[in-house]
Amino acid sequence: MRTDIFARLDREPEPPKIETPRMSRHRIALFGGTLAFYLAIVIAVLMSSWLVTLDWKVMLFRPYQQWPEIHAFLDYYVVLGQRGPTAVMVACWLGWRSWRQHTLRPLLTLGASLLLLNATVGAVKYGLGRLGPHYATQIGSAELFAGGDIFPSGHTANAVVTWGILAYLAATPRARRYLSAMSAVVSLGVGLTTVYLGTHWLSDVVLGWAAGLLILLGLPWCEPMITRAENWIFAARERLSARSRLVPAPPVAAGDPQPVPAGQPAAAEAARDQVRPPVAADSRPAAVAVAVVTTAAGSRPRAHTTPPAHQGHPARSERTPVTPAGSRRPPHADRTPRGGTAPARPVAGG
């Protein structure tokens, strides 16, 4: 059992049962109503209706001059709608969740939502080409098709999608309610902040809210594609892991025993015995000891030969014995060498 501080960072044994949102009748009705509202805003701006007049009234009111004391705070608060910082923050949190839950769905869902945001909002921005309040040329004009790129508000739509995706991916209904309220407050504040700073018309912000909500409501239609992408990524990872586990066999010189797959000891022994070189008659002794080796596969005799003699020196059995000159026995006064005459012994008595 691990006892270090990193033991608390272990992944969950099983991913939680997160219900994937589906396109229910209620969601389809909300999507249809939001789409109709979106089209109504676009048509109202194109016709230079009362909505454009309201845009000019708010712009000429100059909120940043009415309440200058909050200008410094709102300059930092509007960063919550910028795509780069918010995408990094949310991606870090969703990446942690993906690692803990053994799934790529949170990150893939964030990527799909940002891709839809760039495609839809960007297309309308550059298609209508509306200029911002600071670059307006004619009072009361909608300032369309003039090379601008502010309609709808990208900050507002990005705030709705980036923070709303946390509520969309919530694991419990309670967390979904809290995160939905939080994302609504943040996106509402970001939109009004752009109006306060004079970087967007009021209609830009309203259309940005609708654009972000359309993406969140339509995400369940992208779930099958997200699932297929996740399965493809995991399959590719398994293929790469299988390739990395295949270690190439080392080269085998001519005459050496060939490698035999594991699990076939009998075949390995037979192959080794077949490729063993013959024993030379002049360099090895004639005596060969045969030992019976009992293996798990059965009993069979295995021939063991004595190791070859060291190169450059003859075997001990082939050396000529050296006989020392003379007898090895120490000299004795009473003993006579072989082949000699024994000295006369004195006779006892008189």
Backbone torsions as a table, in degrees:
resi	resn	phi	psi	omega
1	MET	NA	133.7	-179.8
2	ARG	-76.7	139.3	-178.3
3	THR	-119.5	0.7	-178.6
4	ASP	-79.7	175.1	-175.3
5	ILE	-71.6	-19.0	-179.0
6	PHE	-80.3	-5.3	178.3
7	ALA	-63.4	-26.7	179.7
8	ARG	-72.6	-15.5	-177.3
9	LEU	-92.6	6.7	179.0
10	ASP	-62.5	151.0	-179.1
11	ARG	-73.3	159.0	179.2
12	GLU	-66.1	141.3	-179.1
13	PRO	-62.6	-33.1	179.6
14	GLU	-138.8	140.5	178.6
15	PRO	-67.5	144.3	178.6
16	PRO	-67.1	154.2	-179.9
17	LYS	-81.3	95.0	-179.0
18	ILE	-100.4	122.7	-179.7
19	GLU	-78.7	126.1	179.3
20	THR	-77.2	126.8	179.2
21	PRO	-61.1	143.5	178.6
22	ARG	-122.7	162.1	-179.6
23	MET	-79.8	84.2	177.2
24	SER	-77.9	173.6	179.3
25	ARG	-64.0	-38.5	179.3
26	HIS	-63.5	-43.3	-179.8
27	ARG	-67.9	-38.8	179.0
28	ILE	-65.0	-37.8	178.1
29	ALA	-65.6	-41.8	177.4
30	LEU	-64.3	-40.5	179.7
31	PHE	-63.5	-44.2	178.6
32	GLY	-63.6	-42.7	178.8
33	GLY	-65.1	-41.0	178.6
34	THR	-66.2	-38.5	178.4
35	LEU	-64.8	-39.6	177.6
36	ALA	-65.3	-39.7	177.4
37	PHE	-64.3	-38.9	179.1
38	TYR	-61.2	-48.0	-179.4
39	LEU	-65.9	-34.5	179.1
40	ALA	-65.5	-39.1	178.7
41	ILE	-64.7	-43.8	-179.4
42	VAL	-62.8	-43.6	-179.1
43	ILE	-66.0	-38.8	179.7
44	ALA	-63.9	-36.9	178.4
45	VAL	-73.3	-39.1	179.4
46	LEU	-62.7	-33.4	-178.0
47	MET	-89.7	1.4	-179.0
48	SER	52.8	50.0	-177.0
49	SER	-82.7	-164.5	-179.1
50	TRP	-57.9	-25.0	-179.2
51	LEU	-67.0	-36.5	177.0
52	VAL	-68.8	-37.4	176.1
53	THR	-61.7	-40.7	176.9
54	LEU	-64.7	-37.3	177.1
55	ASP	-58.1	-44.2	-178.6
56	TRP	-68.8	-36.8	178.8
57	LYS	-64.0	-42.3	179.0
58	VAL	-67.9	-37.2	-178.5
59	MET	-67.8	-42.8	179.6
60	LEU	-72.5	-19.2	174.9
61	PHE	-68.3	-27.0	178.0
62	ARG	51.7	75.7	-178.7
63	PRO	-60.5	-30.7	-178.4
64	TYR	-67.3	-19.9	174.2
65	GLN	-89.9	-23.7	179.8
66	GLN	-75.2	-37.1	-179.5
67	TRP	-130.5	72.9	-176.6
68	PRO	-71.6	-17.8	-175.8
69	GLU	-69.3	-20.3	179.7
70	ILE	-101.6	6.3	-176.7
71	HIS	-63.1	-44.1	-178.0
72	ALA	-63.3	-41.0	-179.9
73	PHE	-67.1	-42.1	-177.7
74	LEU	-70.4	-23.7	174.7
75	ASP	-62.3	-34.1	177.0
76	TYR	-85.4	-34.0	-177.9
77	TYR	-65.1	-32.9	-177.2
78	VAL	-67.7	-14.3	176.8
79	VAL	-63.6	-24.1	177.6
80	LEU	-64.5	-8.4	176.2
81	GLY	-107.7	-4.1	178.3
82	GLN	-76.8	138.9	-170.9
83	ARG	-67.7	-42.0	-175.8
84	GLY	-63.1	-60.6	-178.4
85	PRO	-60.9	-43.0	-177.7
86	THR	-68.4	-37.6	179.0
87	ALA	-64.7	-38.0	179.0
88	VAL	-66.6	-44.7	-179.1
89	MET	-62.7	-48.0	-178.4
90	VAL	-68.7	-35.9	178.8
91	ALA	-65.4	-35.7	176.9
92	CYS	-63.1	-44.2	179.7
93	TRP	-67.2	-44.0	-179.8
94	LEU	-70.1	-30.2	174.0
95	GLY	-64.9	-38.9	175.2
96	TRP	-63.2	-42.0	177.6
97	ARG	-65.2	-38.6	178.4
98	SER	-62.4	-41.1	179.5
99	TRP	-68.1	-39.6	-179.0
100	ARG	-70.2	-34.3	-173.1
101	GLN	-101.0	4.4	176.7
102	HIS	58.6	40.3	-179.0
103	THR	-148.5	151.4	177.2
104	LEU	-101.3	4.7	-175.2
105	ARG	-59.5	-43.6	179.9
106	PRO	-58.8	-45.8	-179.3
107	LEU	-68.7	-40.2	179.5
108	LEU	-66.8	-35.6	177.8
109	THR	-67.0	-41.2	176.1
110	LEU	-61.9	-44.2	178.9
111	GLY	-62.5	-40.4	179.2
112	ALA	-65.9	-40.0	-179.4
113	SER	-67.2	-41.1	178.6
114	LEU	-68.2	-34.3	176.7
115	LEU	-65.2	-43.9	176.5
116	LEU	-63.8	-37.6	179.3
117	LEU	-62.9	-46.5	-179.7
118	ASN	-64.2	-38.6	-175.8
119	ALA	-71.4	-47.5	-174.4
120	THR	-76.5	-51.6	-178.2
121	VAL	-66.5	-41.7	-179.7
122	GLY	-63.1	-39.6	-179.7
123	ALA	-63.5	-43.3	179.7
124	VAL	-69.0	-38.2	179.8
125	LYS	-56.4	-55.8	-175.7
126	TYR	-77.3	-21.6	177.2
127	GLY	-72.0	-40.9	-178.8
128	LEU	-88.6	-29.0	173.4
129	GLY	58.0	47.5	-177.6
130	ARG	-85.0	140.6	177.2
131	LEU	-86.3	152.4	178.6
132	GLY	-80.0	172.0	-178.4
133	PRO	-59.5	-36.2	-178.3
134	HIS	-72.0	-14.9	-177.3
135	TYR	-115.7	13.0	-179.1
136	ALA	-65.5	145.3	-175.8
137	THR	-111.8	-23.6	-175.6
138	GLN	-141.7	125.7	-178.3
139	ILE	-66.6	133.4	-179.6
140	GLY	88.0	-6.6	-179.8
141	SER	-86.1	151.8	177.2
142	ALA	-77.7	-13.8	177.7
143	GLU	58.0	40.2	179.8
144	LEU	-92.2	158.6	176.5
145	PHE	52.6	42.3	-179.1
146	ALA	-118.4	14.2	178.1
147	GLY	88.5	11.0	178.2
148	GLY	-85.7	-179.5	-179.2
149	ASP	-153.2	49.6	-176.0
150	ILE	-120.2	0.2	-175.0
151	PHE	-120.0	110.9	2.7
152	PRO	-81.0	173.9	-178.3
153	SER	-71.6	118.7	178.4
154	GLY	-69.8	-37.3	177.2
155	HIS	-58.6	-45.4	-177.1
156	THR	-67.9	-47.9	179.5
157	ALA	-62.1	-38.6	179.1
158	ASN	-66.7	-38.7	177.8
159	ALA	-64.0	-40.5	178.8
160	VAL	-62.4	-45.8	-175.0
161	VAL	-74.7	-48.0	-173.1
162	THR	-64.9	-45.4	179.7
163	TRP	-84.1	-25.8	177.1
164	GLY	-72.5	-22.9	179.8
165	ILE	-66.8	-25.5	176.2
166	LEU	-65.8	-40.1	176.5
167	ALA	-69.8	-36.5	179.8
168	TYR	-63.5	-35.1	-177.2
169	LEU	-97.0	9.3	-178.8
170	ALA	-62.3	145.7	-175.7
171	ALA	-86.6	-21.5	-177.9
172	THR	-128.8	154.4	177.5
173	PRO	-60.9	-36.1	-179.9
174	ARG	-65.1	-45.7	177.4
175	ALA	-63.1	-36.1	179.7
176	ARG	-64.8	-39.2	179.2
177	ARG	-65.3	-46.8	-179.1
178	TYR	-64.3	-43.1	-179.4
179	LEU	-69.9	-32.3	175.6
180	SER	-64.7	-42.9	178.0
181	ALA	-64.7	-41.2	179.5
182	MET	-63.3	-45.6	-179.2
183	SER	-66.0	-34.1	178.1
184	ALA	-66.4	-42.5	180.0
185	VAL	-65.5	-43.8	-178.5
186	VAL	-64.8	-46.7	-178.4
187	SER	-67.4	-36.4	176.4
188	LEU	-64.1	-42.9	179.3
189	GLY	-66.5	-39.3	179.1
190	VAL	-64.3	-42.8	179.6
191	GLY	-62.6	-46.4	179.6
192	LEU	-67.9	-29.0	177.5
193	THR	-65.8	-38.9	177.5
194	THR	-65.5	-33.8	175.5
195	VAL	-68.4	-40.8	178.5
196	TYR	-61.5	-42.6	-178.8
197	LEU	-75.1	-12.2	178.8
198	GLY	80.5	18.2	179.3
199	THR	-90.6	-14.0	-180.0
200	HIS	-140.7	151.2	168.5
201	TRP	-74.7	161.7	178.0
202	LEU	-63.8	-38.5	179.2
203	SER	-66.5	-29.3	174.8
204	ASP	-60.6	-43.8	-177.7
205	VAL	-68.3	-43.3	179.7
206	VAL	-61.8	-42.0	178.2
207	LEU	-69.0	-31.3	176.1
208	GLY	-65.7	-40.1	175.5
209	TRP	-60.6	-45.2	-179.7
210	ALA	-65.5	-39.1	-179.5
211	ALA	-64.8	-43.7	178.3
212	GLY	-66.2	-39.2	179.4
213	LEU	-66.3	-35.4	177.2
214	LEU	-62.0	-39.3	179.8
215	ILE	-66.9	-43.3	179.6
216	LEU	-65.3	-39.2	-179.6
217	LEU	-71.7	-28.2	-179.0
218	GLY	-91.8	-0.8	-178.8
219	LEU	-60.7	-34.9	178.4
220	PRO	-57.4	-26.0	175.8
221	TRP	-67.8	-21.0	180.0
222	CYS	-91.6	-5.4	-175.9
223	GLU	-61.7	-42.2	176.7
224	PRO	-60.0	-39.0	177.9
225	MET	-65.9	-38.5	178.0
226	ILE	-64.5	-40.7	178.7
227	THR	-64.4	-42.4	178.0
228	ARG	-64.1	-39.4	178.3
229	ALA	-65.0	-39.6	178.8
230	GLU	-65.0	-44.2	179.1
231	ASN	-63.0	-38.6	179.7
232	TRP	-65.6	-40.7	179.8
233	ILE	-65.5	-43.3	179.4
234	PHE	-65.9	-38.5	177.7
235	ALA	-64.8	-40.4	177.4
236	ALA	-64.6	-37.6	177.3
237	ARG	-64.8	-40.1	178.4
238	GLU	-65.2	-38.2	178.3
239	ARG	-64.9	-41.4	178.3
240	LEU	-65.8	-38.2	178.2
241	SER	-65.1	-40.0	179.2
242	ALA	-65.4	-37.8	178.0
243	ARG	-66.9	-38.1	-179.2
244	SER	-69.3	-24.7	179.4
245	ARG	-79.2	-15.5	178.4
246	LEU	-82.4	105.3	-179.1
247	VAL	-92.8	127.0	179.7
248	PRO	-66.5	141.0	-179.0
249	ALA	-72.2	143.1	179.2
250	PRO	-67.9	152.0	179.0
251	PRO	-64.6	142.0	-177.8
252	VAL	-111.1	127.6	179.7
253	ALA	-72.9	160.7	-179.9
254	ALA	-66.6	133.1	179.3
255	GLY	93.0	-14.8	178.5
256	ASP	-82.3	155.5	178.4
257	PRO	-64.0	139.6	-179.5
258	GLN	-79.0	144.5	178.3
259	PRO	-67.5	139.8	-179.4
260	VAL	-116.6	135.9	-179.6
261	PRO	-55.5	149.5	178.8
262	ALA	-65.0	152.3	-179.8
263	GLY	94.4	1.0	179.3
264	GLN	-128.9	67.2	-177.2
265	PRO	-64.5	-38.5	-178.1
266	ALA	-65.1	-43.2	178.6
267	ALA	-65.6	-36.1	178.3
268	ALA	-64.2	-42.3	179.1
269	GLU	-64.9	-40.4	-179.6
270	ALA	-64.9	-42.0	178.7
271	ALA	-66.0	-36.5	179.1
272	ARG	-67.7	-37.9	179.3
273	ASP	-69.6	-32.2	-178.3
274	GLN	-71.8	-33.8	-176.1
275	VAL	-93.5	1.8	179.9
276	ARG	-69.4	129.5	-178.2
277	PRO	-68.2	151.4	179.9
278	PRO	-68.1	155.9	-178.1
279	VAL	-88.9	127.2	178.5
280	ALA	-72.2	142.2	-175.7
281	ALA	-72.8	-29.1	-174.3
282	ASP	-92.3	-8.6	-178.5
283	SER	-113.6	-7.8	179.2
284	ARG	-128.2	148.7	177.7
285	PRO	-69.1	159.7	-177.9
286	ALA	-75.4	-25.2	-175.9
287	ALA	-76.4	129.4	179.0
288	VAL	-127.0	126.1	179.4
289	ALA	-90.2	129.6	-179.5
290	VAL	-108.6	122.2	179.5
291	ALA	-115.0	143.7	178.7
292	VAL	-96.6	117.6	-178.0
293	VAL	-109.4	125.3	179.6
294	THR	-95.3	120.5	178.7
295	THR	-111.6	174.0	-179.8
296	ALA	-67.8	-27.0	-178.2
297	ALA	-80.6	-21.2	-176.7
298	GLY	156.5	-175.6	-179.6
299	SER	-112.2	131.9	175.5
300	ARG	-153.8	150.1	-179.8
301	PRO	-72.5	145.2	177.2
302	ARG	-127.3	127.9	-176.0
303	ALA	-84.2	127.9	176.4
304	HIS	-117.5	122.3	179.3
305	THR	-103.2	151.7	178.9
306	THR	-67.5	145.9	-177.3
307	PRO	-65.3	149.7	-179.4
308	PRO	-66.8	151.5	179.9
309	ALA	-69.2	158.6	-178.7
310	HIS	-65.0	139.5	-176.0
311	GLN	-66.2	130.7	178.4
312	GLY	97.6	-8.9	179.7
313	HIS	-127.3	135.1	177.6
314	PRO	-69.4	157.6	177.4
315	ALA	-65.7	154.3	-177.4
316	ARG	-60.7	-35.7	-177.5
317	SER	-70.0	-19.2	-177.5
318	GLU	-93.3	-6.8	-179.5
319	ARG	-73.6	148.5	177.9
320	THR	-83.9	124.9	-179.6
321	PRO	-64.5	141.2	-179.5
322	VAL	-100.7	122.2	-179.9
323	THR	-102.7	120.9	-179.6
324	PRO	-66.1	147.6	178.0
325	ALA	-70.7	131.6	-179.7
326	GLY	83.3	-179.8	-179.6
327	SER	-82.4	146.3	176.8
328	ARG	-80.4	-12.3	-177.7
329	ARG	-75.7	144.1	177.9
330	PRO	-69.5	149.8	179.2
331	PRO	-62.9	145.5	179.4
332	HIS	-134.4	143.2	-176.0
333	ALA	-68.1	-30.9	-175.8
334	ASP	-92.1	-5.9	-175.5
335	ARG	-100.8	146.6	-179.1
336	THR	-117.8	136.5	178.4
337	PRO	-62.7	156.5	-179.0
338	ARG	-64.7	138.9	-179.9
339	GLY	89.1	-6.3	-179.4
340	GLY	-98.3	176.1	-179.9
341	THR	-101.2	129.8	-178.4
342	ALA	-71.9	136.5	177.0
343	PRO	-67.3	152.6	179.5
344	ALA	-70.8	133.3	178.6
345	ARG	-90.5	143.5	177.7
346	PRO	-67.7	146.7	179.1
347	VAL	-92.6	130.9	-179.2
348	ALA	-74.8	149.8	176.4
349	GLY	92.2	-172.9	-177.5
350	GLY	-120.0	NA	NA
